[in-house]
């Protein structure tokens, strides 16, 4: 009987160096759901990275599970001690992945999953090279992306345009990037999860081929959508 998604096991060398699996993609691409489902299948031994942040904790969030919530002073002290693998400031708040968090997972034999922006992804790649799996997650089309965002019923016209503008910028950066990006189309969730596991478990240098045609086609659709253009200065 063919193995189901929940009974598949990795055929990789259990002694191989643990990997940093970096998922980047537009809001609405489903990258967080993909990562969560992959962990649930137990096909690979992997876990989410928990970042440090200086932003206030929201009511439903748990310290050490959603983020490590720290003061700016504590964050900057760790930063000054070279304690972060990558960090960035976003909307006035600091976010970073600590080396201790990576060591915790690597010591337990786990690959580490990241859901971060493209700047953080490139920083990790520069630091860890071939141990990084850079995976750009896309929905089947630009129109599907827009439909998913609208279906949330949480976006205003302004926030929708901001997300589409960010998506366009990410497409441009991936296309121009010197890093070895793989592209993963998230249409059928079960198929996408299986493909994600294959990309993580592949030998170094075994990526998804030329990303240019897929990303270029997506970018062309983005550029044709006036909602992805720069916001007027009064709205930015």
ChimeraX attribute file (.defattr): number of C-alpha atoms within 10 A of each C-alpha:
attribute: neighborCount
match mode: 1-to-1
recipient: residues
	/A:1	3
	/A:2	6
	/A:3	8
	/A:4	9
	/A:5	16
	/A:6	11
	/A:7	11
	/A:8	14
	/A:9	14
	/A:10	14
	/A:11	10
	/A:12	12
	/A:13	8
	/A:14	11
	/A:15	7
	/A:16	8
	/A:17	12
	/A:18	20
	/A:19	21
	/A:20	26
	/A:21	26
	/A:22	24
	/A:23	25
	/A:24	26
	/A:25	25
	/A:26	23
	/A:27	20
	/A:28	21
	/A:29	25
	/A:30	19
	/A:31	25
	/A:32	19
	/A:33	12
	/A:34	20
	/A:35	21
	/A:36	14
	/A:37	15
	/A:38	24
	/A:39	18
	/A:40	14
	/A:41	18
	/A:42	15
	/A:43	17
	/A:44	20
	/A:45	18
	/A:46	23
	/A:47	18
	/A:48	20
	/A:49	22
	/A:50	21
	/A:51	22
	/A:52	24
	/A:53	23
	/A:54	21
	/A:55	18
	/A:56	11
	/A:57	15
	/A:58	8
	/A:59	6
	/A:60	6
	/A:61	12
	/A:62	12
	/A:63	12
	/A:64	11
	/A:65	12
	/A:66	17
	/A:67	20
	/A:68	20
	/A:69	21
	/A:70	17
	/A:71	15
	/A:72	14
	/A:73	10
	/A:74	13
	/A:75	22
	/A:76	15
	/A:77	12
	/A:78	15
	/A:79	16
	/A:80	10
	/A:81	9
	/A:82	12
	/A:83	18
	/A:84	20
	/A:85	18
	/A:86	22
	/A:87	21
	/A:88	16
	/A:89	11
	/A:90	9
	/A:91	7
	/A:92	9
	/A:93	12
	/A:94	19
	/A:95	23
	/A:96	24
	/A:97	24
	/A:98	22
	/A:99	14
	/A:100	12
	/A:101	19
	/A:102	20
	/A:103	13
	/A:104	13
	/A:105	18
	/A:106	17
	/A:107	10
	/A:108	11
	/A:109	17
	/A:110	21
	/A:111	23
	/A:112	23
	/A:113	23
	/A:114	22
	/A:115	18
	/A:116	16
	/A:117	15
	/A:118	20
	/A:119	15
	/A:120	21
	/A:121	23
	/A:122	20
	/A:123	15
	/A:124	22
	/A:125	20
	/A:126	13
	/A:127	12
	/A:128	14
	/A:129	14
	/A:130	16
	/A:131	17
	/A:132	25
	/A:133	28
	/A:134	26
	/A:135	24
	/A:136	23
	/A:137	24
	/A:138	27
	/A:139	23
	/A:140	15
	/A:141	18
	/A:142	20
	/A:143	13
	/A:144	15
	/A:145	20
	/A:146	18
	/A:147	12
	/A:148	16
	/A:149	19
	/A:150	15
	/A:151	11
	/A:152	9
	/A:153	8
	/A:154	10
	/A:155	14
	/A:156	10
	/A:157	10
	/A:158	13
	/A:159	12
	/A:160	18
	/A:161	19
	/A:162	20
	/A:163	19
	/A:164	25
	/A:165	21
	/A:166	18
	/A:167	24
	/A:168	22
	/A:169	18
	/A:170	21
	/A:171	22
	/A:172	15
	/A:173	13
	/A:174	24
	/A:175	18
	/A:176	10
	/A:177	11
	/A:178	9
	/A:179	17
	/A:180	20
	/A:181	21
	/A:182	20
	/A:183	24
	/A:184	24
	/A:185	19
	/A:186	21
	/A:187	15
	/A:188	10
	/A:189	14
	/A:190	14
	/A:191	12
	/A:192	18
	/A:193	23
	/A:194	17
	/A:195	15
	/A:196	23
	/A:197	17
	/A:198	14
	/A:199	21
	/A:200	24
	/A:201	18
	/A:202	13
	/A:203	11
	/A:204	12
	/A:205	10
	/A:206	12
	/A:207	19
	/A:208	13
	/A:209	11
	/A:210	12
	/A:211	17
	/A:212	13
	/A:213	10
	/A:214	15
	/A:215	19
	/A:216	15
	/A:217	12
	/A:218	21
	/A:219	20
	/A:220	13
	/A:221	15
	/A:222	22
	/A:223	13
	/A:224	10
	/A:225	15
	/A:226	11
	/A:227	18
	/A:228	20
	/A:229	17
	/A:230	14
	/A:231	13
	/A:232	7
	/A:233	6
	/A:234	5
	/A:235	8
	/A:236	8
